[in-house]
Amino acid sequence: MAFHGPIYRCLIFSIVFIAAPFFSVPAAQAWGCKGHQTVAYIAERHMSPEAKQFVQELLKQNPIDPKYKRYCGNTATDPIVDASTLPDDTRPTLKNGAWHYIDIPLGAARGPLEPYCRAEGCITKALADQIAIAKDKNADPAKRADAVRYIIHFVGDLHQPLHAVDNNDHGGNCVPVQFFRIVPLLDTRHPEQENYEPNLHGVWDSSILERDMEIGDPYRYAADLDAKFAARVADWQKAGIQIDEWAWESHERAVKIVYGALPVTIEPEKPAEMKTCADDKDIAGRMLQKHIVLNEKYQEKAAPVVEESVAEAGVRLALILNEIAQAASGPSTAPTANNKMN
């Protein structure tokens, strides 16, 4: 379907109110509300009773600052689930958006991740740093609680493939797509930035997952995924905590499925400094002209990847939280977290 002509203009007019919610979603919010909450619910299923109690008490005794507007609402009855979405709410204030992703160029060969970590940080470094803080029994309890909240969120982020890849497109945010009947619409509040919704990143954050959920309940979805991948859990646990490996795993999924299963070919761009989607010779405009339509065929290829990634994230998050709780209760001999923990 081409995105031009009278029919396109009519579609744009008719979907303005349907597409409007897209523009209120924080940028690059991996998995959206329901995805992050699902990861947290799965983690709770694999945490030891001692770890669950320790984490819940730490979070309850050091509550979230009420000044933050909670985009996903408040789920304070379950502090672990509530923590899963907080770091997206604090990003505008704390200016730590770079902590949520790592820009591995599309199709890069495996190797050290340090070259892809910005001066202001990246998700692999941030996750390792927060694990170290959470394990430090001498650290301020409020800082440990915040570290745990970051960990809960960042493990989810790291398993969203578009948080471990970049093609001068801000992790797919600069790739306008039609998702089933919803055609890409320009955000006219800042047209010079060439921001469109839907885009590839937003579709992977929420649309594919929520279409797969059907009933829309993260608690039930977590139970379903946990049952579906029950035979894989022991292997994921045995592999241990390997932050760099998880990043490369997400990157390879992005290459193979996120971009590789698209109905059109997107070639790797020569790395360039990007501020908006209008940079790199108007990459968003160039991607718009590819008329990318994501329909049931793409959904069928993408949904299994989303399911496995979310399930893995939950089990791996439980590994980290169990280790943090163990370090908190035992002698101070736990090793300092690094990007290649085993």
C-alpha positions in Angstrom: 0.0 0.0 0.0 1.5 3.4 -1.0 1.2 6.2 1.5 0.1 8.9 -1.0 -2.9 10.3 -2.9 -6.4 11.1 -1.9 -7.0 7.7 -0.1 -4.0 8.3 2.1 -5.1 11.8 3.0 -8.5 10.4 3.9 -6.9 7.7 6.1 -4.8 10.3 7.8 -7.8 12.4 8.6 -9.8 9.4 9.9 -7.1 8.0 12.1 -6.0 11.3 13.8 -7.8 10.4 16.9 -6.8 6.8 16.8 -3.1 7.6 16.4 -3.0 10.5 18.9 -2.2 8.3 21.9 1.1 7.3 20.2 2.4 10.8 20.5 1.8 10.9 24.3 4.0 7.8 24.9 7.5 8.5 26.2 10.1 8.0 23.5 11.9 4.6 23.4 9.9 3.1 26.2 10.9 -0.5 25.8 8.0 -2.9 26.1 5.7 -0.1 27.2 3.7 -0.5 30.4 2.3 -4.0 29.9 5.6 -5.5 28.7 7.7 -4.2 31.6 5.0 -5.3 34.1 4.9 -8.8 32.5 8.7 -9.1 32.9 8.3 -8.1 36.6 5.5 -10.7 37.2 7.6 -13.4 35.6 10.6 -12.5 37.7 8.5 -12.8 40.9 7.7 -16.4 39.8 11.4 -17.3 39.9 12.6 -15.3 42.8 13.4 -17.1 46.1 11.0 -16.3 48.9 13.8 -14.6 50.7 14.7 -12.4 47.7 11.1 -11.4 47.1 10.7 -10.4 50.7 14.0 -8.5 50.7 13.2 -6.6 47.5 9.7 -5.7 48.5 10.7 -4.5 51.9 13.6 -2.4 50.5 11.2 -0.7 48.0 8.4 -0.2 50.5 10.8 1.4 53.1 12.2 3.7 50.4 9.1 4.8 48.4 9.1 6.5 45.0 9.1 10.3 45.1 5.5 11.4 44.5 6.6 14.3 42.4 7.0 11.9 39.4 4.0 11.6 37.1 3.4 7.9 36.5 2.6 7.4 32.9 1.7 3.7 33.5 -0.3 4.5 36.6 0.6 3.4 40.2 0.6 -0.3 41.1 1.9 0.2 44.7 0.3 -3.0 45.9 3.2 -4.8 44.2 6.3 -2.6 44.5 8.3 -4.8 42.1 5.8 -4.4 39.3 5.4 -0.7 40.1 9.2 -0.3 39.9 9.3 -1.8 36.4 8.0 1.3 34.7 9.4 4.1 36.9 12.7 4.8 35.2 10.9 5.9 32.0 9.0 8.5 34.2 12.2 9.8 35.7 14.2 10.2 32.4 13.1 13.8 31.6 14.2 14.9 35.1 17.3 12.9 35.6 18.5 13.2 32.0 19.8 9.6 31.8 18.1 8.5 28.7 21.3 7.0 27.4 21.2 4.4 30.2 18.3 2.7 28.5 20.0 1.4 25.4 23.2 0.7 23.5 23.7 1.8 19.9 25.3 -1.3 18.3 25.4 -0.5 14.6 23.1 -2.7 12.5 24.9 -5.9 11.6 28.1 -5.2 13.6 30.3 -8.1 14.3 30.4 -9.5 17.9 33.1 -8.0 20.0 33.6 -5.6 23.0 30.7 -3.3 23.6 32.7 -0.4 25.0 33.0 1.3 21.6 29.3 1.6 21.4 28.8 3.0 24.9 28.3 6.8 24.8 30.2 9.2 27.1 26.9 9.7 29.0 26.5 5.9 29.4 24.7 3.0 28.0 22.5 0.2 29.2 25.1 -2.5 29.7 27.3 -0.2 31.9 24.3 1.3 33.7 22.9 -2.2 34.6 26.3 -3.4 35.9 26.7 -0.2 37.9 23.3 -0.5 39.5 23.8 -4.1 40.4 27.0 -3.1 42.2 25.1 -0.4 44.2 22.3 -2.8 45.1 24.8 -5.4 46.4 26.7 -2.8 48.5 25.4 -3.3 52.1 27.1 0.0 53.0 25.3 2.0 50.4 22.5 4.3 51.4 19.2 2.3 51.5 17.4 4.8 49.3 20.1 4.6 46.6 20.0 0.8 46.8 16.2 0.9 46.3 16.6 3.2 43.3 19.3 0.8 42.0 16.9 -2.1 42.2 14.2 -0.1 40.4 16.7 0.6 37.6 17.7 -3.1 37.4 14.1 -4.2 37.2 13.5 -1.8 34.3 16.9 -2.1 32.5 16.7 -5.9 32.3 13.4 -5.5 30.4 14.9 -2.8 28.2 17.9 -4.9 27.3 15.7 -7.6 26.0 13.8 -5.3 23.6 15.9 -5.9 20.4 15.7 -2.3 19.3 17.4 -1.2 22.5 20.6 -3.0 21.3 20.8 -1.7 17.7 21.0 1.5 15.7 21.0 2.3 12.0 21.1 6.1 12.3 17.4 5.7 13.1 17.4 6.1 16.9 16.7 2.4 17.4 13.9 2.3 14.8 12.2 5.5 16.0 13.0 7.1 12.7 11.5 4.3 10.6 7.8 5.1 9.9 5.6 2.0 9.4 2.0 1.2 8.7 0.9 -1.3 11.4 -2.1 -3.2 10.0 -4.6 -0.3 9.2 -2.8 2.5 11.1 -0.7 4.5 8.7 2.2 6.7 9.8 1.3 10.2 10.9 3.7 13.1 11.2 3.9 14.8 14.6 3.0 18.3 13.4 4.0 19.9 16.8 7.7 19.5 15.7 7.5 18.8 11.9 11.2 19.7 11.5 12.2 16.7 13.5 10.4 14.2 11.2 8.9 12.1 14.0 6.2 9.7 12.7 3.9 7.3 14.5 3.6 4.4 14.2 7.3 3.7 13.8 9.3 0.5 14.0 10.4 1.1 17.6 7.0 1.9 18.9 5.5 -1.2 17.3 8.1 -3.4 19.0 7.6 -1.6 22.3 3.9 -2.2 22.6 1.9 -3.0 19.5 3.2 -6.5 18.7 3.2 -7.5 22.4 -0.3 -6.1 23.1 -1.7 -7.8 20.0 -0.2 -11.0 21.1 -1.5 -10.6 24.7 -5.1 -10.4 23.4 -6.7 -10.1 26.9 -4.4 -7.3 27.8 -3.6 -8.4 31.4 0.1 -8.5 32.2 -0.4 -10.9 35.2 -2.2 -13.5 33.0 0.3 -13.0 30.1 3.2 -13.6 32.5 1.6 -16.9 33.6 1.0 -17.9 30.0 4.6 -17.2 29.0 6.0 -18.8 32.0 4.1 -22.0 31.2 5.0 -21.8 27.5 8.8 -21.6 28.2 8.9 -23.8 31.3 11.2 -26.2 29.5 13.7 -23.5 28.8 14.0 -21.9 32.2 16.6 -24.3 33.6 19.0 -23.5 30.7 18.5 -19.8 31.1 19.2 -20.1 34.8 22.3 -22.3 34.3 23.8 -19.7 31.9 23.9 -17.2 34.7 24.2 -13.4 34.5 25.9 -12.4 31.3 25.0 -8.8 30.5 27.1 -8.4 27.3 25.8 -11.7 26.0 22.2 -10.5 26.5 22.9 -7.4 24.6 24.4 -9.3 21.6 21.5 -11.7 21.7 19.0 -8.8 21.4 21.1 -7.2 18.6 21.1 -10.4 16.6 17.3 -10.7 17.0 17.0 -7.1 15.7 19.1 -8.0 12.7 17.4 -11.3 11.9 13.8 -10.4 12.7 13.1 -6.8 13.5 14.8 -5.6 10.3 15.3 -8.9 8.5 11.6 -9.8 8.4 10.5 -6.5 7.0 8.8 -6.6 3.7 11.5 -4.3 2.2 15.2 -4.3 2.6 16.9 -1.7 4.8 20.6 -1.5 4.2 23.0 -0.5 7.0 23.7 3.2 7.1 27.2 4.7 7.4 27.3 5.7 11.1 26.5 9.4 11.5 25.9 11.8 14.4 22.1 12.0 14.9 20.0 14.5 16.8 16.6 14.2 15.1 15.0 11.9 12.5 15.6 14.6 9.9 19.4 14.0 10.0 21.4 11.6 7.9 19.9 13.1 4.7 16.4 12.9 6.3 16.4 9.3 7.2 12.8 9.3 8.4 11.7 10.8 5.0 13.7 8.2 3.2 12.3 5.4 5.3 8.7 6.8 4.8 9.2 6.4 1.0 9.8 2.7 1.4 6.1 2.3 2.4 6.7 -0.3 5.0 3.5 -2.2 5.9 3.6 -4.6 8.9 0.6 -6.9 8.8 -0.3 -10.4 10.0 2.7 -12.0 8.3 5.2 -9.8 10.2 3.2 -10.2 13.4 3.5 -14.0 13.1 7.3 -13.7 12.8 7.7 -11.1 15.5 5.4 -12.3 18.2 7.4 -15.5 19.1 10.6 -13.3 19.4 8.7 -10.9 21.7 7.4 -13.8 23.8 10.8 -15.4 24.2 12.6 -12.1 24.9 10.0 -11.1 27.7 10.2 -14.6 29.2 14.0 -14.6 29.2 14.0 -11.1 30.7 11.8 -12.2 33.6 13.9 -15.3 34.5 17.1 -13.4 34.2 15.9 -10.5 36.3 15.0 -13.1 39.0 18.6 -14.3 38.8 20.0 -10.9 39.5 17.5 -10.1 42.3 18.2 -13.4 44.0 21.9 -12.7 43.9 21.4 -9.2 45.3 19.3 -10.6 48.2 21.9 -13.2 48.9 24.7 -10.6 49.0 22.6 -8.6 51.4 22.0 -11.4 53.8 25.5 -13.0 53.7 29.0 -11.7 54.4 30.3 -8.9 52.1 32.1 -11.2 49.7 29.9 -10.8 46.6 32.0 -9.8 43.6 31.6 -6.4 42.1 29.2 -6.5 39.1 30.7 -6.0 35.7 29.5 -6.4 32.1 30.6 -10.1 32.0 29.2 -11.5 35.2 28.9 -15.3 35.4 
